[in-house]
């Protein structure tokens, strides 16, 4: 079963259109949603959760249409939004009590364990939390009610590198259970590269690409050469290129590069930047 | 639903201490200094602001968006505010009614029928402000909706003041004739406005994209 099935998802605002986004997240996998500011990542997530009303298309969460009693579906979905919207006067302890009355499967012991693990104060008001602490509290809530699917919108932003690594490790542990899946959006592509099985690129409301990460890294490579050297390659082999006074950088199809030409592995971040810039031309 | 009410309870504990203070002040003033109904029912009117303020805090902290990630329907989010409203109004009514009853008993003017009639009329008037304002807030947000609220407070306060200028709390006789039916009519009207308001708020909030 797929944890998420999104078909032809559409939504229009003034000045922005999410244009027929489709992708599937298989159960047990992690998908990274990569996109610049305003690409449509948060909109996609809000449409999945039915916080925004879709103009068209369909969304299935854990096999159920998000139009049919999403309240029950949300028992199985842990969510961290880009801004954790908890009332500012609440403490982590009070939040625990509220969530215990909210989720049927709330695990108070797990919540306490995560609060301690993430070094969060129990009795400090939310308004006095740093952005990183707010995010950590959001993550603790999302992971304390036996969710089968985590939907995370920029969950690592505001976290210092050490905590970020710890949190990424927590997400990784979460998917050791093969019925658990994660959809995660982030600007910090290096985190996604570490974590994800699938990568989706969103740009100006359009899905440019959605594939297995290992497949992408195996298919594409970077070349640093002169314009003349690049011109010797078949045009179809060169996906995107960038020229400057010091030479040419290009994303190429590995299998089309002749022996002897020096190539280097590509990172997801490089592939994203080149893909987006290529789209703009 | 219980979680939403608990959240509102924590928020009231933090933000609404001043309302408690006002309730005490107005109750004391109405007890010792004045026969004007405005002093008796103003706390009820004021406490109608509590759900409105809680909604404003929810918007400010973006809980309105966050609640969309929790297993609650929009109808439950709306209903939470109405339940808070009813509970608060009942608690305030209990305090003001007790104070007013004691006052009338001390003055030797306590007549059960008059007491309940006055109580019902005042309560109906003062408790209607929030249900009239809430649908606007759920539709347009608290910033714009709050203007309706303040307008309604003005209208109701003026009405209560005007009525109580003509009707003396302790000498009124509304137990007979057309006046006798007024409390029942008001109760029915009040319940109908509440129900319509609740329904409209749910409809508006379902359509609203936060």
Interface residues (C-beta under 8 A of the other chain):
Chain A: X46 X49 X50 X51 X52 X53 X71 X72 X74 X75 X77 X79 X81 X83 X84 X85 X86 X87 X88 X89 X90 X94 X97 X98 X99 X100 X101 X102 X103 X104 X151
Chain B: X2 X3 X4 X6 X7 X10 X11 X14 X15 X57 X58 X60 X61 X62 X63 X64 X65 X66 X67 X68 X69 X70 X71 X72 X73 X209 X210
